[in-house]
Amino acid sequence: MSPDPAVQAAAQPDGRVAVIALEGVPEICPGDDLAAMLLEALRNTPLALPLRDDDVLVVTQKVVSKAEGAIVDLTAIEPRPELVAFAERWDRDARQLEVVLREARRVVRMANGVLITETRHGFICANGGVDASNMGPLSGNVVTLLPVDPDASAGRIRAAVARAFGVDVAVLISDSFGRPWRWGITDVAIGVSGMLPLDDLRGSPDADGRIMRSTVRATADEIATAAELALGKTAGRPAAIVRGTHPTRGEGRIADVLMPREMDLFP
């Protein structure tokens, strides 16, 4: 349903967006209370507090997966022969590829050293979200999987923040995805709580008064990417407050951003 123009106008940002990376989050291990660690980081990060109703807390997938125990020991994985041959040709780890296939709902493409699959969540991404980077002391022998239910992961963090600070901020779980026909990765939202991941502007007027017919903003993905610019890939900062984007609040779900296969122009 298209948004109420009056509500939309009232929620327009003032042109300033701030991204505040949280400091002091330690190395996360399975079973750790990630929410408690994020609360402590919020208290210890200048400018993070007081929280505002329009803040969005972005937390990277890696620490969520670690805390939830979504980790696979590669030393226990026996890859199938065809993956061994593929890995040797393209300088890949056959054990990791085996984990990718075990986690996949379907294989979209496997060529040129790249394995693109559809995950059980419905995400289309390289390596099915299976990641070997930034694993700390276990690097090289373990990989993380995507959280089982990223929306629920975001919801638990959101509830903990609300209890601690009395402010109901939206929470996103982010991960890095590639993009068709473009080099490079960008962060997207894979879990959401407390905001709608899309802003449907269809039926609303543009700046010239023309009615927009097809514009749907990927707001959650845009916020996740903004956060990544402050977090980086090697700085050990797994969470950030993004302030000033004024997301549309509501009980959204990440499934809302997934395009049905029947609408795929490049099956």
N, C-alpha and C positions, 0 to 999 in steps of 0.2 A: 504494500500500500504506500502511496506517495506521502511524504511528510506534510504536515500542516505548515504552510508558508510562514505563519506568524511565529510558530515554535522554531522553525528553521532560522528565521531572521534573528530571533533572540539569542540563538546559540552560536552565532557567527563569531569566530575568533577575532582578536584585535590585531592580528598580523605578527604576533610574537609567539614563538614556540621555544621552550627551554627543555633541554635534556640533561638530567642530573644523574650521572653514573653513581651507583652505590659503592661505597668503599668498605673494605674489611671483611668481605665474605670469604671464609676460609675454604680450603679444599673440601669438597663434599664427598662423603662416603655413603654407601648403602645404609639405610636406616636412620640417617641424620634427620633432624627436625629442620627442614629447609625453611619453613615459615618462620620459625624462631630466629634463625640466622639472618633472614631478610629483615625482620623487625629490628634486630640489633644494628644491622647495617644502616637502616633508615635513621635510627637514633644517632648514629655516629657520623652521618654524612652532612656536611654543611649545606644549607639551603633546601634540604629535602623536607624538613618539617617547618611549619605545620603543613600537613597534607591538605589538599583542596579537593572538592567534589569532582572537579574536572580532570584531576590527575589520572594518569594511566601508569600502572606498574608493569613493566615489561621484564619477563624473566626468561633466560635462555633455556632451550630444551635440555642442554647437556646437564645442567645441575639438577633439573627436575628428574631426568632419567636416572642419574646417579643416586639421588636420594631415595627414589622409589625402587631401586634395585633392578632397573631395566638394563642389565649388563650381561654380556655373554663372554665366557672364557674361551678364547680362540684355541687354547691348547687342547680343548676337549672336542674340537670340531674336525670331522673327517670329510673333506670336500669330495664331491663326485668327480670322476675322471675328466669329464668334459670341461669342468671348471678349472681343473689343474692346467689343462692345455691352454685354455683362454687366458688364465692368469700369467702363465709363463710367456705367452706371446706379447702381452700388453703390460708386463711388469706390475701385476696386481697381486693381492693376497688372496689365494683361492679360498682360504678359510672364511674370510670376510664375505666373499661373494656367496659362499654356501649359506651363511647366515641371512644374507639379503634374500636369496630365493626361498628360504624357509619362512621368512616373514612376509613374502609377497602374496597379494591376492592374484595378481597376474603380471606377466612380463610384457612391458610395452615395447622395449627395444633392447637388444644386446649386440652391440657392434662397436668397433674402434676403441675397445677398452672400456666402454661405458655400458653400464647396466641400469636401465630405467625401468622402474616397476610401479605398480599401484599398491599402496600399502593397505592394510586392513581398515584404515581410517578413511580411505578414498583419495589420499594424496598421490599425485603423480610426481615422482622425484627420482633423482639419481641415487642409486644405492639404497633405495627404500628407507632413507633416513638413518641407516646404520652408519655409525661414525666412530672412527678410531682416533680422532684428534683430541688433544687436551685431556688426556686420561691420567695425568700425574704419574706416580710411581709405577703404575701398571701398564704404561704406554707400550704398545706393540703386542700385548698379549690379550687385551680385552677390547670390546667395542660396546657402545651404547645403542640401545634400540629407542624408538620413539616411545613416549609414555603411552600406556594402554588407553587412557581417556584424558587427553590434554585439557578438555573443557573442565572436567572434574578437578584436575590438578590446579588449574587457574582458580576454580571456585574455592578450594581449600585455602589457598593463599589469601584470596580476597576476604574470606571470613576471618582469618587470623588478624589481618590488618585492621578490619573493622572493629574487632574486639579490643585490640590494643590501643587504637588511636581514635575510635569513635567516628571515623570517616569511611564512607563506603566508596573506595576507589575501584575503578575497573582494573582487571588484570589480564594480560596477554602472555601466552607462552610462545616464544619465537624460535625459528630455526632458519637456516640458510638454504635457499633453493636456487637452482639455476633457472634460466629462462630460455624458451625456444627462440632460436635465431638471433640470440645476443650473447656475447661473451660476458663472463663474470657472474657472480652470485649476489643475491640480495636477501635480506631477512624478510620473512613473512610470518604471519600469525598462524600457529597450528592449534592453538587453544585460546578460548576467550571466556570471560565471565564479567558481567556487569555492563556490557556495551554491545551494540549491534556492530558486527564486523563489516557491514556494508551500509552506505548511505545511498538510498534509492532516491535520486533526484528527478526521476521521470514524472512528468506532469507539473513540474515547477518551472517558473520563468527564469531564463538566464539574465545577464546584465542588460540585455537589449529588449527584454520582455518576450523573447521567443520561448515557447514551451519546449522543454527538453524531452526528447522521446526515448533516449537510450542510455542516458548518463547514470551509471551506478558507480560510486566511488568505493574503492577497496580500502576503507579507512583503517581497519585493523592492520593490514599489510603496510600501509604508509607509516603508521605509528611504530610498528616493529622495525622498519628500516631506519627511521629517525633515531631510534634507540641504539641501533647497531653502530651508527656513526660515532657515538660516544663510548660504546663498550669495546669495540675492536675485537680482534680475534686472538690476540696474544697477551692482553693486559691483565687477564685474570679478574675481569669485572663482569659478572654474569647477570646483572639486573640494573635497571634504570627507571627513574621517574620521568615520564614525558608530560610536560605541563603546557597547557595553552591550546590544545587541539580541539577541545570541547566536543568529544565524541557523543554520538547519540546513545543515551543510556537505555538499557533494557536487557532482558535476559536472552542475549544472542547465543548462537552456537556456531562452531566453526564449519559444520556441515552446510551452513547457509551459503558459504562462498564456493562450494564445489559445483562445477558445471556438470549437469547430467550427460552421460555418454551420448545420448541421442542428439545433443546439441553440438557435439564436437565436429568441427569442420575438417579435421585432419585425423580421422580414426586410424 
